[in-house]
């Protein structure tokens, strides 16, 4: 073989550069660097996962000519299809029908078969893409079902490849590693390796508003997930590939912050990255501002901008979704709260009894109240929970309130759009407005109705 050449494209996976951010980080004490995983040949960090999954599948008996099945759309599909093309495996990808034509076409370009399924069905419906993938895998001989949400080869890929590579590039000089979280393979695998090398290395997770992870890490409660536009990060269930214990700190970002930062990374830093990269940098900057220390922070850039040209880099799409500065829209949670009577949020302490909480609800004429420990949110208590307890006789007025807290609420931030709040409140009773882990406001359906009614009839106010 000719000197200087690689034997095939899979040998070009990894060894991605680490680059310092210079302009979007102005004024920060810390230095923020990015790991350019979007430069992998299949277009993302999932190339490493694809290689490791296929290596493990071969060790477990996948034979030449076999079929790889996955219920996916994006980057894992591209990685598997690229490797399968070289190794001569067939690929079947099962996708929900909301996926963009570009994504479907690029998988077909690698020779993969793509099966479309309806999006609007429950996960256990036999027509759902998850069930169809499982069924195809069961019915196909010499088949490997990649199952990235529950396959330990996914986090292991990062433990064996990305983690050691980062350590070789940065060593002890690295203080903080920050990334978005989807399957959790990235943070779990890299985190395990880096913490073995340097136990006080900090792992910072970034989660989109609407995903389950943030609230669960903060309060151990499974709150209501709702939809958002940034792709590849956040979940509405808990994959077994995610080790939440590895996370030292978690920060939350909304779509607008993610997309404006993604645009800045391209326009100011020349980094042609996708939305989850912008999300991770936006989260890392929040961390850096909060920490205030001089640290070296490394942020993983999962994939490239080319998949999002018709979205994040399209002014019309950005404006339609209210992500550009000159948008009109209905305003944000901040505007809504400004129209409510001022005053601190009524809350109760986790140590209080049922009796104390009833007094608080009566005194303020409210039917639910957040329960805090210090200033940390533990959950909500609703009038109906108290009623149930007393009617069933399963507790008394002296019972601790902590036993009654529940999770039928969603959490939002001051900059969450009112348009989004409408869909949040159609799924759940109440939205808690959070800032720096503290509850700064409570929004119920009637608050939203009141806000929208006042907007519709300004003269009547
Ligand atoms: N960003 C993008 C664009 C992705 O496709 C993914 C994978 N879902 C992630 C981030 C998150 O990576 P992981 O699944 O390893 O948490």
Boltz pocket constraint, residues with backbone or C-beta under 6 A from the ligand:
constraints:
  - pocket:
      binder: B
      contacts: [[A, 74], [A, 75], [A, 76], [A, 180], [A, 181], [A, 182], [A, 183], [A, 184], [A, 185], [A, 186], [A, 187], [A, 231], [A, 232], [A, 233], [A, 274], [A, 276], [A, 277], [A, 302], [A, 303]]
      max_distance: 6.0
